[in-house]
Amino acid sequence: MIFRLLVLILLGSATARAEIPLADRRSGYEFMGRETRAMQDDDATNPAVLWLLDGEAAWNRKAGAEGKACADCHGIEKMKGGATRYPLFDFSVKKLINMDQRINFCRVEQQKAPALQLEGRELLALSAFLGRQSRGLPIDIQVNEKTKPVLDAGRAAFRRRIGQLNLSCAQCHDDHWGRSLAGVTIPQAHPTGYPLYRLEWQGVGSLQRRIRNCMTGIRAEPYAFGAQEHVDLELYLMWRARGMTFEAPAVRP
């Protein structure tokens, strides 16, 4: 069965599916086992709680030459819904940025502190803490004249065959979702829960880390953390998930 599915994916299909209709979209949560879903649902057993606690501490910690904390400028209640709108076009930097880039921009410009390491513990903790404020809300990606070209670039990247296996994201996540590959159900690639705790990682990771894992799996050179190609894909993936429930920090196998 696994070999047959790999052959189908590698060869592609003349009747390949288009984008998943809005009514047929399903979160990765729905493809998980009962035990893993229960782990995500209970804040006491969700292993990302350790990152949430670190994120709350970082939110209230004064940093940089300005001696300011995030909380000094932003009431945490005002952050509700914020994570559902990223990536977005930021006029202060004149480009599309994701949540991690927004956090680092504030650190450098407002706190006069060094930028946090991409995929580092503190940045992931802050992103998870901010994401938690929006849990249960619908993803709200807006497309305008600034973001439309980036959305189109992300869509093209999702459909482009790359790597030694000559595969695209769409071949797995649009054409063969719901099937089993190496004992794992192929999800639809809706990023409803990032940053999330992945059992395979034994830690919290970003959507960019997951994209890099996929690229490595098809023998392609992964983009560097923070690369614009990542942000393009993030925008498209979040747009595909528009209206779906935001779950961060989720748990996945």
Secondary structure as GFF3:
##gff-version 3
##sequence-region A 1 253
A	DSSP	alpha_helix	2	11	.	.	.	ID=ss1
A	DSSP	three_ten_helix	22	24	.	.	.	ID=ss2
A	DSSP	three_ten_helix	28	31	.	.	.	ID=ss3
A	DSSP	alpha_helix	34	41	.	.	.	ID=ss4
A	DSSP	alpha_helix	49	60	.	.	.	ID=ss5
A	DSSP	alpha_helix	70	73	.	.	.	ID=ss6
A	DSSP	three_ten_helix	76	79	.	.	.	ID=ss7
A	DSSP	three_ten_helix	82	85	.	.	.	ID=ss8
A	DSSP	beta_strand	88	90	.	.	.	ID=ss9
A	DSSP	beta_strand	95	97	.	.	.	ID=ss10
A	DSSP	alpha_helix	99	106	.	.	.	ID=ss11
A	DSSP	pi_helix	107	111	.	.	.	ID=ss12
A	DSSP	alpha_helix	121	132	.	.	.	ID=ss13
A	DSSP	alpha_helix	148	159	.	.	.	ID=ss14
A	DSSP	alpha_helix	169	173	.	.	.	ID=ss15
A	DSSP	beta_strand	180	181	.	.	.	ID=ss16
A	DSSP	beta_strand	184	185	.	.	.	ID=ss17
A	DSSP	beta_strand	196	198	.	.	.	ID=ss18
A	DSSP	beta_strand	203	205	.	.	.	ID=ss19
A	DSSP	alpha_helix	207	217	.	.	.	ID=ss20
A	DSSP	alpha_helix	228	240	.	.	.	ID=ss21
A	DSSP	beta_strand	251	252	.	.	.	ID=ss22
###
